[in-house]
Structure formats: structure tokens, C-alpha cells
Amino acid sequence: MKNEKVALITGASSGIGAEFARQLASRGFSLVLVARREERLASLALELVNTYGVQAEVLPADLSTDNGVARVEERIASLANLELLVNNAGHGISGRFHKVELEKHLTLVQVHAIASMRLVRAALPGMVERKRGGIINVASMAAIIQLVNPTYCAAKSFLVGFSRALQNDILDSGVKVQALCPGFTYSEFHDSPEYTGFQRRQLPRFLWQTAEAVVAESLKSLERGKVICIPGRRYRFFAWLAGSPITAPLFRWIARRILSRHSKNR
């Protein structure tokens, strides 16, 4: 890709990942779109090319496998002008920890934590050498409130801690790092078989955010050098409540009651 600004986005076939692609394309970025669903990626790439006139490359890869991650690592290493890496690929698990198959837990950790770390390691040397670039690791409010599946919370917490420590590690490099922590977002996340029976209307409407708003705030925060980005005032308030020793017990009790309405195998 000859464009001076290239962004590689994992989990780009829908939801927050696809919205990152659209907003970055509107800013003139060339794109490398990564996900398992090649047809969805091709459709999005065509939309971006026709709408914004940018280059959009389709790179199908399954980040739950070593071969899939290695394929993306190799592409990253070949990009001489990678400006932004968005680690967005991921999925959830429904059910109590001890009732869910071990393989599902291991796969989740592989996709969210290990694959993200490997791709950051692949991208960082070039960014540091060029003294510019950005890395966005899409975490979750689950990392802060920690009420849903323990493995999911732990994997997202890893991304938050990793991002914060990484930014300190490369503080004077010119590279910006962000952990994005959205709350409930309208996307296909809850449309997987893991969430069969889940209905969005079971949760209060004020809890839901649009992918457009989440991505816009993420990119704005990255420009400002904000490492932890929590989109939406209400969720920043929730984070404060969850972090206060005075309010945390009551907040988590209320949140647990709300979430238990749609939890599976509870």
C-alpha cells in the first residue's frame, strides 16, 4: 500500500471493527481488514472503496489459531507505513466459569489477549523507528466492573493493564497506546449462539451505545494521548462508582441484578 496512512483492523467484519474501518476511511486511511468471514470483509472493502476512494485490502484470518495470527503478523511486518493497529477481534462466553468447556476459555484468551499482544509486538518496532503510530486495544467495561464471565473479564483486564504499561514503556517514542473500554454497544456481539435467547430490550435503553459514538470518542481520545478511553459520561460515572470503596459494593449488587436477567446457566 502506497498511502502514507495505513490502518490494520482485526474483527473488522462487523460492529465496532467495521465502524473503525468506515471512520478511518473517511480520514483517508488505507485499510487492511482482518476477520474470519471473508465475504463480509469483501463487502465492506467494496463499500469503503466506492464511498471514500481508499485502498481496502481483505485479509481473512482466524486469530484463535497460531497460523491465523502468524499470517497477520507477516502482513504487519511487510507494511512500511502502518500508522494504526486496532485489536478489535473478540467474542464472549455465556455461563458460569465451571459450566463452560475449558476449550472455550482457552480460545477466548488466545483471541483477546495472546493474539493482541503478538500483533502489537509485530507492529511496534516499525512504529517506534518511524517515531509515530497508534495502537488501540479494544477492551471492555467488563474489565472495570468485572461481573460477567471471569475469563472474559480477565482477558479484557489484561488489555487494559498491558496498554497502560506499554504506553509507559514507550513513553518518548511518539507512539500512542489506548485501551478502549466500551459498555453495551449495538453490534452483532450478542447475536452469536453463545447468547441465544438474549434480547437487548431486557436491558435499560440508556445502557446502550452506538458503534459510531464509541469509535468517534476512541479516535478523539487517541489524538489527545488518553490511554484509557471509556466512551460515554454514564459509563465513566459507572467506572467511578465501581472504583470507589464506598459505592462499589452497592453498585455491583445493582449491576448483578440487572445482568442476571439475561444470563445463561446462572
Kinemage of the C-alpha trace (Angstrom):
@kinemage 1
@onewidth
@group {chain A} dominant
@subgroup {mainchain}
@vectorlist {calphas} color= white
{ca met a 1} P 0.000 0.000 0.000
{ca lys a 2} L 1.444 3.336 -1.080
{ca asn a 3} L -0.772 5.513 1.119
{ca glu a 4} L 1.165 7.202 3.919
{ca lys a 5} L -1.580 6.286 6.361
{ca val a 6} L -2.417 2.597 6.741
{ca ala a 7} L -4.575 1.065 9.457
{ca leu a 8} L -4.944 -2.646 10.171
{ca ile a 9} L -8.141 -3.632 11.964
{ca thr a 10} L -8.948 -7.066 13.355
{ca gly a 11} L -12.534 -8.152 13.822
{ca ala a 12} L -13.380 -5.758 11.010
{ca ser a 13} L -16.328 -7.622 9.500
{ca ser a 14} L -18.982 -6.055 11.752
{ca gly a 15} L -19.788 -3.857 14.732
{ca ile a 16} L -17.071 -1.693 16.251
{ca gly a 17} L -14.419 -3.059 13.882
{ca ala a 18} L -16.414 -2.184 10.766
{ca glu a 19} L -17.137 1.261 12.191
{ca phe a 20} L -13.425 1.848 12.794
{ca ala a 21} L -12.905 0.997 9.126
{ca arg a 22} L -15.538 3.493 7.986
{ca gln a 23} L -14.344 6.352 10.160
{ca leu a 24} L -10.689 5.780 9.321
{ca ala a 25} L -11.509 5.539 5.617
{ca ser a 26} L -13.287 8.886 5.896
{ca arg a 27} L -9.983 10.267 7.213
{ca gly a 28} L -8.085 8.981 4.203
{ca phe a 29} L -6.546 5.839 5.682
{ca ser a 30} L -5.815 2.839 3.516
{ca leu a 31} L -7.029 -0.272 5.296
{ca val a 32} L -6.130 -3.884 5.919
{ca leu a 33} L -9.293 -5.611 7.109
{ca val a 34} L -8.888 -8.786 9.151
{ca ala a 35} L -11.585 -11.255 10.223
{ca arg a 36} L -12.698 -14.839 9.658
{ca arg a 37} L -15.638 -14.017 7.369
{ca glu a 38} L -14.063 -13.261 4.008
{ca glu a 39} L -17.346 -12.465 2.236
{ca arg a 40} L -18.274 -9.870 4.863
{ca leu a 41} L -14.815 -8.313 4.602
{ca ala a 42} L -15.047 -8.164 0.812
{ca ser a 43} L -18.423 -6.447 1.007
{ca leu a 44} L -17.091 -3.877 3.471
{ca ala a 45} L -13.959 -3.294 1.385
{ca leu a 46} L -16.080 -2.612 -1.693
{ca glu a 47} L -18.211 -0.146 0.282
{ca leu a 48} L -15.134 1.720 1.505
{ca val a 49} L -13.535 1.888 -1.908
{ca asn a 50} L -16.729 3.165 -3.543
{ca thr a 51} L -17.609 5.630 -0.777
{ca tyr a 52} L -14.222 7.033 0.187
{ca gly a 53} L -11.911 6.136 -2.688
{ca val a 54} L -9.366 4.473 -0.403
{ca gln a 55} L -7.481 1.205 -0.723
{ca ala a 56} L -9.025 -1.631 1.299
{ca glu a 57} L -7.312 -4.999 1.494
{ca val a 58} L -9.090 -8.132 2.696
{ca leu a 59} L -7.052 -10.454 4.922
{ca pro a 60} L -9.106 -13.421 6.178
{ca ala a 61} L -7.562 -14.949 9.292
{ca asp a 62} L -8.730 -16.867 12.347
{ca leu a 63} L -6.917 -15.374 15.347
{ca ser a 64} L -7.822 -18.345 17.526
{ca thr a 65} L -5.140 -20.296 15.637
{ca asp a 66} L -1.366 -19.827 15.536
{ca asn a 67} L -1.412 -19.912 11.745
{ca gly a 68} L -4.040 -17.174 11.625
{ca val a 69} L -2.082 -14.904 13.939
{ca ala a 70} L 1.162 -15.608 12.075
{ca arg a 71} L -0.493 -14.598 8.795
{ca val a 72} L -1.431 -11.208 10.218
{ca glu a 73} L 1.990 -10.787 11.853
{ca glu a 74} L 3.633 -11.316 8.472
{ca arg a 75} L 1.399 -8.727 6.830
{ca ile a 76} L 2.134 -6.214 9.569
{ca ala a 77} L 5.865 -6.758 9.163
{ca ser a 78} L 5.547 -6.050 5.432
{ca leu a 79} L 3.774 -2.709 5.926
{ca ala a 80} L 6.329 0.083 5.805
{ca asn a 81} L 3.760 2.735 6.706
{ca leu a 82} L 1.446 1.191 9.291
{ca glu a 83} L 0.011 4.138 11.195
{ca leu a 84} L -2.623 2.430 13.333
{ca leu a 85} L -3.290 -1.069 14.676
{ca val a 86} L -6.765 -1.753 16.065
{ca asn a 87} L -7.003 -5.009 18.014
{ca asn a 88} L -10.764 -5.451 17.995
{ca ala a 89} L -11.298 -9.171 17.318
{ca gly a 90} L -13.091 -10.970 20.097
{ca his a 91} L -16.148 -12.772 21.356
{ca gly a 92} L -17.924 -13.520 24.614
{ca ile a 93} L -18.775 -16.537 26.717
{ca ser a 94} L -22.125 -17.093 28.389
{ca gly a 95} L -22.462 -19.189 31.511
{ca arg a 96} L -20.717 -19.800 34.816
{ca phe a 97} L -16.997 -20.492 34.622
{ca his a 98} L -17.197 -24.110 35.817
{ca lys a 99} L -20.033 -24.954 33.410
{ca val a 100} L -18.272 -23.763 30.258
{ca glu a 101} L -15.935 -26.091 28.335
{ca leu a 102} L -12.262 -25.393 29.025
{ca glu a 103} L -11.537 -25.067 25.311
{ca lys a 104} L -13.856 -22.056 25.082
{ca his a 105} L -11.945 -20.294 27.865
{ca leu a 106} L -8.589 -21.030 26.211
{ca thr a 107} L -9.811 -19.832 22.824
{ca leu a 108} L -11.102 -16.590 24.317
{ca val a 109} L -7.744 -15.882 25.984
{ca gln a 110} L -5.963 -16.680 22.726
{ca val a 111} L -8.050 -14.255 20.667
{ca his a 112} L -8.351 -11.378 23.128
{ca ala a 113} L -5.004 -11.434 24.914
{ca ile a 114} L -2.366 -13.533 23.183
{ca ala a 115} L -3.213 -12.589 19.596
{ca ser a 116} L -3.446 -8.906 20.523
{ca met a 117} L -0.075 -8.989 22.264
{ca arg a 118} L 1.560 -10.749 19.321
{ca leu a 119} L 0.195 -8.249 16.807
{ca val a 120} L 1.327 -5.320 18.942
{ca arg a 121} L 4.793 -6.877 19.115
{ca ala a 122} L 4.811 -7.200 15.335
{ca ala a 123} L 3.721 -3.590 14.756
{ca leu a 124} L 5.698 -1.743 17.396
{ca pro a 125} L 9.276 -1.903 16.058
{ca gly a 126} L 8.323 -0.138 12.832
{ca met a 127} L 6.214 2.447 14.611
{ca val a 128} L 8.981 3.224 17.107
{ca glu a 129} L 11.524 3.512 14.304
{ca arg a 130} L 9.260 5.955 12.446
{ca lys a 131} L 8.503 7.746 15.738
{ca arg a 132} L 4.774 7.757 15.098
{ca gly a 133} L 1.763 5.483 15.169
{ca gly a 134} L -1.080 4.335 17.318
{ca ile a 135} L -2.345 1.116 18.892
{ca ile a 136} L -5.926 0.661 20.066
{ca asn a 137} L -6.693 -2.446 22.104
{ca val a 138} L -10.448 -2.860 22.367
{ca ala a 139} L -11.127 -3.919 25.950
{ca ser a 140} L -14.459 -3.502 27.748
{ca met a 141} L -16.219 -2.058 30.762
{ca ala a 142} L -16.171 -5.686 31.909
{ca ala a 143} L -12.502 -5.130 32.764
{ca ile a 144} L -13.538 -2.441 35.234
{ca ile a 145} L -16.815 -3.723 36.659
{ca gln a 146} L -15.867 -7.439 36.498
{ca leu a 147} L -19.263 -9.093 36.809
{ca val a 148} L -19.626 -11.277 33.723
{ca asn a 149} L -17.680 -14.410 32.805
{ca pro a 150} L -14.348 -14.419 34.708
{ca thr a 151} L -12.274 -15.347 31.671
{ca tyr a 152} L -13.739 -12.540 29.582
{ca cys a 153} L -13.190 -10.022 32.390
{ca ala a 154} L -9.632 -11.236 32.932
{ca ala a 155} L -8.756 -11.097 29.223
{ca lys a 156} L -10.111 -7.568 28.934
{ca ser a 157} L -8.332 -6.574 32.162
{ca phe a 158} L -5.106 -7.832 30.608
{ca leu a 159} L -5.623 -5.492 27.661
{ca val a 160} L -6.164 -2.534 29.996
{ca gly a 161} L -3.092 -3.266 32.101
{ca phe a 162} L -0.989 -4.150 29.068
{ca ser a 163} L -1.938 -0.928 27.291
{ca arg a 164} L -1.211 1.263 30.298
{ca ala a 165} L 2.165 -0.367 30.980
{ca leu a 166} L 3.083 -0.392 27.290
{ca gln a 167} L 2.472 3.330 26.968
{ca asn a 168} L 4.767 3.930 29.931
{ca asp a 169} L 7.347 1.609 28.371
{ca ile a 170} L 7.440 3.604 25.103
{ca leu a 171} L 6.592 6.998 26.555
{ca asp a 172} L 9.013 9.028 24.438
{ca ser a 173} L 8.634 7.015 21.230
{ca gly a 174} L 5.929 9.074 19.518
{ca val a 175} L 3.603 6.035 19.535
{ca lys a 176} L 0.261 6.326 21.331
{ca val a 177} L -1.462 3.391 23.017
{ca gln a 178} L -5.076 3.125 24.079
{ca ala a 179} L -7.306 0.623 25.849
{ca leu a 180} L -10.859 1.239 24.671
{ca cys a 181} L -13.471 0.228 27.247
{ca pro a 182} L -16.970 0.466 25.766
{ca gly a 183} L -20.118 -0.583 27.549
{ca phe a 184} L -23.064 -2.285 25.858
{ca thr a 185} L -22.831 -1.407 22.173
{ca tyr a 186} L -25.244 -2.075 19.339
{ca ser a 187} L -23.408 -4.678 17.234
{ca glu a 188} L -23.510 -8.382 16.387
{ca phe a 189} L -21.644 -9.309 19.583
{ca his a 190} L -24.790 -10.673 21.249
{ca asp a 191} L -26.071 -12.364 18.091
{ca ser a 192} L -23.776 -15.392 18.395
{ca pro a 193} L -25.024 -18.826 19.556
{ca glu a 194} L -23.431 -18.078 22.957
{ca tyr a 195} L -26.205 -15.548 23.586
{ca thr a 196} L -29.188 -17.482 22.274
{ca gly a 197} L -32.262 -16.045 23.933
{ca phe a 198} L -30.619 -12.728 24.727
{ca gln a 199} L -32.830 -9.755 23.956
{ca arg a 200} L -31.441 -6.241 24.010
{ca arg a 201} L -34.691 -4.826 25.345
{ca gln a 202} L -34.109 -6.713 28.599
{ca leu a 203} L -31.520 -4.081 29.473
{ca pro a 204} L -32.375 -0.410 30.009
{ca arg a 205} L -32.043 1.619 26.826
{ca phe a 206} L -29.663 4.111 28.462
{ca leu a 207} L -27.042 1.358 28.776
{ca trp a 208} L -26.723 1.004 25.017
{ca gln a 209} L -24.254 2.926 22.858
{ca thr a 210} L -23.816 3.119 19.109
{ca ala a 211} L -20.643 1.878 17.464
{ca glu a 212} L -20.363 5.266 15.758
{ca ala a 213} L -20.183 7.104 19.080
{ca val a 214} L -17.740 4.603 20.588
{ca val a 215} L -15.310 4.808 17.676
{ca ala a 216} L -15.527 8.594 17.368
{ca glu a 217} L -14.645 9.013 21.041
{ca ser a 218} L -11.851 6.446 20.784
{ca leu a 219} L -10.144 8.236 17.890
{ca lys a 220} L -10.575 11.604 19.579
{ca ser a 221} L -9.064 10.268 22.802
{ca leu a 222} L -6.143 8.687 20.932
{ca glu a 223} L -5.271 12.054 19.403
{ca arg a 224} L -5.223 13.513 22.905
{ca gly a 225} L -2.982 10.730 24.200
{ca lys a 226} L -5.569 9.322 26.598
{ca val a 227} L -4.568 5.754 27.439
{ca ile a 228} L -7.843 4.536 28.992
{ca cys a 229} L -10.881 5.546 26.949
{ca ile a 230} L -14.348 4.937 28.425
{ca pro a 231} L -16.904 6.254 25.906
{ca gly a 232} L -19.940 7.999 27.358
{ca arg a 233} L -20.368 10.008 30.527
{ca arg a 234} L -22.670 7.423 32.058
{ca tyr a 235} L -20.056 4.698 31.741
{ca arg a 236} L -17.317 6.946 33.120
{ca phe a 237} L -19.635 7.517 36.073
{ca phe a 238} L -20.146 3.747 36.417
{ca ala a 239} L -16.374 3.271 36.403
{ca trp a 240} L -16.063 5.789 39.220
{ca leu a 241} L -18.777 4.029 41.210
{ca ala a 242} L -17.127 0.638 40.681
{ca gly a 243} L -13.744 2.012 41.766
{ca ser a 244} L -14.885 3.694 44.960
{ca pro a 245} L -14.672 1.550 48.115
{ca ile a 246} L -17.780 3.303 49.411
{ca thr a 247} L -20.057 2.831 46.420
{ca ala a 248} L -18.585 -0.297 44.792
{ca pro a 249} L -20.491 -2.952 46.809
{ca leu a 250} L -23.906 -1.385 46.186
{ca phe a 251} L -23.110 -0.639 42.543
{ca arg a 252} L -22.034 -4.206 41.860
{ca trp a 253} L -25.116 -5.574 43.626
{ca ile a 254} L -27.391 -3.481 41.421
{ca ala a 255} L -25.431 -4.308 38.263
{ca arg a 256} L -25.503 -8.016 39.107
{ca arg a 257} L -29.273 -7.926 39.485
{ca ile a 258} L -29.670 -6.256 36.103
{ca leu a 259} L -27.283 -8.582 34.282
{ca ser a 260} L -28.729 -11.729 35.873
{ca arg a 261} L -31.985 -11.175 33.988
{ca his a 262} L -30.445 -12.434 30.768
{ca ser a 263} L -27.515 -14.551 31.975
{ca lys a 264} L -27.432 -18.151 30.777
{ca asn a 265} L -26.872 -21.085 33.149
{ca arg a 266} L -26.777 -18.844 36.219
